[in-house]
Amino acid sequence: MTSFDTSPQLNVWRALLALAVVFVMLATTGWTALRTQRSTTALQSSLSEWEDGRLHGHRLPDPDAAPGLLSRFFASLTAHERTDLARRYPLAVGNMNGAPVELRYQANRIALGQARKVELKRMHDTRLTPDGQREAGRRMHRYEALLTKGRRILAFDPAGQGRVAEVFGSLNKAERVSVVVPGVDTDLLTFQRTYRKYSAPVGMAESLYAAERAASPTTPTAVIAWADYTAPDGLGIDSATAMRAAEGAVRLNALLRGLPGSSPVSLFCHSYGSVVCGLAARTLPDRVADIAVAGSPGMRAATASHLHTSAQVWAMRDADDWVQDVPYLEVGGFGHGADPMSSAFGARVLSARGADGHSGYFEPGTESLLNFAEIGTGAYRSVHCAGDTAACREGLSDTTTAGRA
């Protein structure tokens, strides 16, 4: 082989060619068209009604105001006044960062009940096709499941494919908070699965919450299954670009700034969710202590330091995860940049033993889940590293050790 064959320039062109081939293949598997919402959604209507509303003759605060301002507003009200607002504007209050979380749960139960009635009618609407009626039935059954007693729905929007977030544990009492940020094909109907349970946000969060309690029984924790952004639909153009991730990053930051208390927060970002976390990193609140990515196609950064965050950055990937074959480049807006698993990137690289492919990182009994639980409870010195153990553990100290075996 000549020296020309091994030149850096040729390697770059080979990588670019591979990237082009991949994106042509992705495009043929299904272009996700942008869907412009032409009609006013139920959430938009609720927000408009809030903006026109009055309480004792006074205007209500801007629903997009800083969470701290909204928190002070709700704190100034009586319990009856808060409940009245939740009943009058359920979707607005249920999605309002800064509103008390218990009030948001109450408001979203009302909103889910209203959405269920809408879909129940649509199931029997003869103007719909049989497929449309079946779709209405699936959505109705999902709403019924979310209305099950004891579920804490932190966000809910029935528009389009739907968005939702659910809490496991108590956000008000938690000493550590974890947020699961999922990837492609995440919407209202895929939020929870019976088959391949731990590949869906609810299963991921439930599994992590149980693992955290087992790892540190006396550390109060809470886990949020966060599907409150419009994720790409399949491996199409949207998943190869950062547009959906950029929108998600704004929503993720809004969520984090509206959480009660000041407990440390750890983000667990799977697949395309790691693109969301990468774009959100620069503006994350200081309470975010960790960004842990699994099966990442890239974080839109050349190195961990380029994320410009004070949070510790962790990465893991199963040996059989297909995402490792995607070119780690960003060219003309396509691709998501450097491999977070590479030594040059600078993340703390963790073991994912037992994960078994791209969707198994939250499976009980895996080393990947155990590592997530150790991070989520602040037991950093207990993590199982992969590769350069010294680099993985450098400067680590536990923040929570109470109740550990």
Buried (B, 14 or more C-beta within 10 A) or exposed (E): EEEEEEEEEEEEEEBBEBBEEBBEEBEEEBEBEEEEEEEEBBBBBBBBBBBEBEBEEEEBBEBEBBBEEBBEBBEEBEEEEBBEBBEBBBBBBBBBBBBBBBBBBBBBBBBBEBBBEBBBEBBEEEEBEEEEBEBBBEBBBBBBEBBEEEBBBBBBBBBEBBBBBBBBBBBBEBBBBBBBBBBBBBBBBBBBBEEEBBBBBBBBBBBBBBBBBEBBEEBBBBBBBBBBBBBBBBBBBBBBBBBBBBBBBBBBBBBBBBBBEEBBBBBBBBBBBBBBBBBBBEBBEEBBBBBBBBBBBBBBBBBBEBBEBEBBBBBBBBEEBEBBEBBBBBEEEBBBBBBBBEEEBBBBBBBBBBBBBBBBBBBBEBBBBBBBBBBBBBBBEBBBBBEEEEEBEEEBEBBBBEEBE
